[in-house]
C-alpha cells in the first residue's frame, strides 16, 4: 500500500509587491527635505562668508578670504577663542564627572522615592530656557542686592563678591551656570548607560568577588559605558562651543570683552554692525570647530558598526 502525502502548494507567481512611488515619497521626502535644508543653508553661509556683504543691502561680489583675515586680525577674536576653550574644558569635564558620581549614587540608594525626588530636582534646570536661566542667575549674582550676597550677609558674612562683574572671574561664574543647567541631562544619559543587562551582570560578579563600590565604578562601570560617555561629551562640547544665551543675558560679553564668546561676536557682528559676511565667517568657524569635536564620536561609531 502506497501512502500518499499531500505536497505543499507552491505559488510560482507569488512575489512581494514592490513599494509604490508614493510610499517611498512618504518616507524619503521629509528626509530629503531636511538634508537639502541643512546642507543648503550650510553652503549658503559659506558662500556669503566669501562675499562682500557689509551693509543691510546684499552684495554677492566674491572677495575670497577677506573677512576671515579681518576677523583673525581683531583682538576680540583671540579673546573669544580663549573663552570658548575655557567653556569647553571647564564646562564639560566637571559636568561629566559630577554626572557619573551622581548617577552612581542614585543607582546605589536603597530608597526609590529619594532617587525619584533627586532625579527630578537635578533634571528641572534642563526644562528651563536659557533666557530664564540667565535672568535668574543675574539676580543671584547681582553684587549689591543679589540673592547670594544677601544670604551670606544674613548669616554674618560681610560679602561683597562681584561674581559676573569681576573681569578676572566672570567667565568662571558663567561656566558654573552651564554646569548647573546641563548636569541633570548628563545624569540621565549616564544613568541610562548603567542599566544594561550585560553591565548589571558584571557589577553583580564584582560584588560577589568582594570589590568595593569605588572599585566597581572605576574598574567595571566606567570602562563599559564608553559609548554613552562619548555621546554625552560630544553633545556637551557642541553646546559649550555655541553658548550664547547665558553670556548675552548675564554679562553681554562684559565687563569689557572679558566674557565674550564666538556666538555672541557673530550676533553682534551680523545684526548690530551689519557685517553680514564677517558674521557668516564666524558661523563657519563655529561649524568647523563643532565638526572637529564630533570626529572622535564619528570614528568610534564607524568602528562599532563595521567591526
C-alpha positions in Angstrom: 0.0 0.0 0.0 1.5 3.3 -1.0 0.9 6.2 1.4 0.2 9.4 -0.2 1.3 12.7 1.3 -0.1 16.0 0.3 2.5 18.2 -1.2 2.5 21.8 -0.2 1.3 24.1 -3.0 3.9 26.4 -4.4 2.7 29.6 -5.9 5.1 30.1 -8.6 3.9 33.6 -9.4 3.8 34.9 -5.8 6.0 37.8 -5.0 6.3 40.7 -2.6 4.6 43.7 -4.0 7.2 46.5 -4.6 6.6 49.7 -2.7 4.9 52.3 -4.8 6.3 55.7 -5.6 4.1 57.4 -3.1 5.0 55.0 -0.3 8.7 55.8 -0.9 7.9 59.5 -1.1 6.2 59.4 2.3 9.4 58.1 4.0 12.1 59.7 1.8 10.5 63.0 1.2 10.9 64.5 4.7 14.5 63.2 4.9 15.5 64.7 1.6 13.9 68.0 2.5 15.8 68.0 5.8 19.1 67.3 4.1 18.5 69.9 1.5 17.6 72.5 4.1 20.5 71.6 6.3 23.3 71.5 3.7 21.7 74.2 1.6 21.9 76.7 4.5 25.4 75.5 5.3 26.7 76.0 1.8 24.9 79.3 1.6 26.6 80.5 4.8 30.0 79.5 3.4 29.2 81.4 0.1 28.1 84.5 2.0 31.3 84.5 4.1 33.3 84.7 0.8 31.3 87.8 -0.5 31.4 91.5 0.3 28.1 91.8 2.2 28.9 94.6 4.7 25.7 96.6 4.8 22.0 95.9 5.1 21.8 95.6 1.3 23.1 92.3 0.0 26.3 92.3 -2.0 27.4 89.0 -3.5 30.7 90.1 -5.0 33.2 87.4 -4.2 36.2 88.7 -2.1 37.8 85.4 -1.1 39.1 85.1 2.5 39.0 88.9 3.1 36.6 88.7 6.1 38.3 85.7 7.6 41.5 87.8 7.6 39.6 90.7 9.1 38.2 88.5 11.9 41.5 87.0 12.9 43.1 90.4 13.0 40.6 91.6 15.6 41.7 91.4 19.3 38.2 90.3 20.1 38.6 87.1 18.1 41.5 86.0 20.3 39.6 86.7 23.4 36.6 84.7 22.1 38.7 81.7 21.2 40.3 81.6 24.6 36.9 81.9 26.3 35.4 79.2 24.2 38.3 76.9 25.1 37.6 77.7 28.8 33.9 76.7 28.3 34.9 73.5 26.5 37.3 72.4 29.2 35.8 73.8 32.5 32.2 73.3 31.4 32.4 69.8 30.1 34.8 67.9 32.3 33.2 68.9 35.7 29.7 68.2 34.3 30.7 64.7 33.2 32.5 63.8 36.4 29.6 65.1 38.6 27.1 63.2 36.4 29.0 59.9 36.8 29.1 60.2 40.6 25.5 61.4 41.0 24.2 58.7 38.6 26.1 56.1 40.6 24.8 57.5 43.9 21.2 57.3 42.5 21.8 53.7 41.5 23.1 52.8 45.0 20.4 54.5 47.0 18.0 51.9 48.6 15.2 54.5 48.7 13.3 54.7 45.4 11.4 57.8 46.5 14.6 59.7 47.3 16.0 58.6 43.9 12.9 59.9 42.1 13.0 63.2 44.0 16.7 63.9 43.5 16.4 63.0 39.8 13.5 65.4 39.3 15.4 68.1 41.2 18.5 67.9 39.1 16.6 67.5 35.9 14.4 70.5 36.4 17.0 73.1 35.2 17.1 71.3 31.8 13.5 72.2 31.2 14.2 75.9 31.7 15.1 78.1 28.8 18.5 79.7 28.8 16.8 83.2 28.9 15.1 82.3 32.1 18.2 80.7 33.5 20.3 83.7 32.7 17.8 86.1 34.3 17.6 84.0 37.5 21.3 83.8 37.8 21.7 87.5 37.2 19.5 88.1 40.3 21.7 85.7 42.2 25.0 87.2 41.1 24.0 90.9 41.5 26.7 92.4 43.8 24.6 94.9 45.7 21.2 93.2 46.4 21.8 89.8 44.8 20.4 86.7 46.5 23.8 85.1 47.2 25.4 88.2 48.9 22.2 88.9 50.8 22.1 85.3 52.2 25.8 85.5 53.1 25.3 88.8 54.9 22.2 87.4 56.8 24.4 84.8 58.4 27.1 87.3 59.4 29.5 87.1 56.4 30.4 90.5 55.1 30.1 89.5 51.4 30.8 92.0 48.6 31.6 89.4 45.9 31.3 90.8 42.4 30.8 87.5 40.6 29.9 88.2 37.0 31.1 91.8 37.2 34.7 90.9 38.1 36.7 90.8 34.9 39.1 88.1 36.3 36.4 85.7 37.4 33.3 86.5 35.4 33.7 83.7 32.8 34.1 81.1 35.5 30.8 82.1 37.2 29.1 81.9 33.8 30.5 78.4 33.3 29.0 77.4 36.7 25.6 78.3 35.2 26.3 76.0 32.3 27.2 73.1 34.6 24.0 73.7 36.7 21.9 73.7 33.5 23.3 70.6 31.9 24.0 68.4 34.9 20.6 66.8 35.0 20.7 66.0 31.3 24.2 64.4 31.8 23.0 62.3 34.8 20.1 60.9 32.8 22.4 59.9 29.9 24.9 58.3 32.3 22.3 56.5 34.3 20.7 55.1 31.2 24.1 53.7 30.2 24.3 51.9 33.6 21.1 50.0 33.1 22.2 47.4 30.5 21.8 43.7 31.2 25.5 43.0 30.5 26.8 45.7 32.8 24.4 44.7 35.6 25.8 41.1 35.4 29.4 42.4 35.5 28.6 44.5 38.6 27.0 41.5 40.3 30.1 39.4 39.6 32.3 42.1 41.0 30.2 42.4 44.2 30.4 38.6 44.7 34.2 38.9 44.4 34.2 41.5 47.1 35.1 44.6 45.1 34.4 47.9 46.8 31.9 50.3 45.3 34.6 52.7 44.1 36.5 49.8 42.6 33.3 48.7 40.8 32.8 52.3 39.5 36.3 52.8 38.1 37.2 49.3 37.0 33.8 47.9 35.8 31.3 50.6 35.1 33.2 53.5 33.5 35.1 51.2 31.0 31.8 49.7 29.9 29.9 52.9 29.4 32.4 54.5 27.0 29.8 54.7 24.2 27.4 56.7 26.4 30.1 58.9 27.8 31.4 59.6 24.2 27.9 60.7 23.1 27.5 62.8 26.3 30.8 64.5 25.9 30.2 65.2 22.2 26.8 66.9 23.0 28.2 68.9 25.8 31.2 70.1 23.8 29.0 71.3 21.0 26.6 73.0 23.5 29.6 74.7 25.2 31.1 75.8 21.9 27.9 77.5 20.7 26.9 79.0 24.0 25.2 82.4 23.6 22.1 82.9 25.8 23.9 82.8 29.2 26.5 85.3 28.1 24.0 87.5 26.4 21.7 87.8 29.3 24.1 87.9 32.3 27.1 90.0 31.0 26.6 90.8 27.3 30.2 89.9 26.9 31.4 92.3 29.6 33.0 93.6 31.7 34.6 95.0 28.5 35.1 91.9 26.3 36.3 89.6 29.1 33.4 87.1 28.8 32.8 87.5 25.1 32.4 84.2 23.0 32.3 83.4 19.3 28.5 83.1 19.1 27.9 86.5 20.8 30.5 88.0 18.5 28.7 86.6 15.5 25.3 88.0 16.6 26.8 91.5 17.2 28.8 91.5 14.0 25.8 90.4 11.9 22.8 92.2 13.4 24.4 95.3 15.0 27.4 96.1 12.9 25.7 94.7 9.7 28.9 93.0 8.6 26.9 90.0 7.3 29.9 88.3 5.5 32.0 88.6 8.6 29.2 87.2 10.7 28.8 84.3 8.3 32.5 83.7 8.6 32.2 83.4 12.3 29.4 80.9 11.8 31.6 78.8 9.5 34.4 78.9 12.1 32.0 77.7 14.8 30.7 74.9 12.5 34.3 73.7 11.7 35.2 73.6 15.4 32.0 71.6 16.1 32.8 69.3 13.3 36.3 68.6 14.7 34.8 67.9 18.1 32.4 65.4 16.7 35.1 63.4 14.8 36.0 61.2 17.8 32.4 60.0 18.2 32.0 59.5 14.5 35.2 57.3 14.3 34.0 55.3 17.3 30.6 54.8 15.7 32.0 53.6 12.4 34.3 51.1 14.2 31.3 49.9 16.2 29.1 49.4 13.1 31.6 47.9 10.7 33.8 45.9 13.2 
